[in-house]
Amino acid sequence: MSILDPNQNYTFSRYFELGLESSELAQEFGYSLTRKILHLPEFVGELDRLQELKDRIEEILPFVPLTNEFARREILISRVVTELVHYTKAELRIEYSLKVSNWLQGNLDYLLRLNSMNKLLVIEAKYEDMTRGFTQLVAEMIALDQWERGTKIEQQPILVGAVSTGTIWQFCQLDRIQKSFAQGINSYRVPEDLEQVMRILVAALKDENTVLRIKDTGDRI
């Protein structure tokens, strides 16, 4: 039995509001989902400004309460995103509108495109819980998967995504051939694990077999 009404329109943010299980939503679109510890590839080259970024974040955090979405985007998310542009030379689009169908549509807060490798990185910023964030992430990754299938863009076999509160990061993989999600149960903290997070993000954009999708959400788990 379908969990969605065929007569209704659904946006990415509405899936968050509905509070559906990520595995149920994946199944609705013909995908499977399992939860496990993920060990994603990490970029091994030099990150020449990483310590500077960490120092800036640690300096300002004691003076800015991260109690709303805007504060998290300005203090944490935007800083990570702009550093990611520095390391990957990806093009950045903000509030990018994507519509695949009446069930897969909405705005992506940040879209980074690495044209030289046909790679995408999407970041969603929202001050809400991680569990619902993963459900919205699943919808957005399915939309990206289906959107690329309808274009002439060379498809990558693996999509990688992340749910982040700004201070907490968790990752997800989509095997596009098997139509199977692997949702990571392990998490990383910023600024403590900033280097590992950045190396995963850079590798996800630069690796030839992955496309990265990031969902940003809030602290309540």
Secondary structure as UniProt FT lines:
FT   TURN            6..7
FT   HELIX           12..18
FT   HELIX           22..28
FT   TURN            29..30
FT   STRAND          32..36
FT   TURN            48..49
FT   HELIX           50..60
FT   HELIX           61..63
FT   HELIX           69..72
FT   HELIX           73..77
FT   HELIX           78..88
FT   STRAND          91..101
FT   TURN            102..103
FT   STRAND          104..114
FT   HELIX           115..117
FT   STRAND          119..124
FT   HELIX           130..149
FT   STRAND          158..164
FT   STRAND          168..175
FT   TURN            176..179
FT   STRAND          180..184
FT   STRAND          188..189
FT   TURN            190..193
FT   HELIX           194..206
FT   TURN            208..209
FT   STRAND          210..216
//
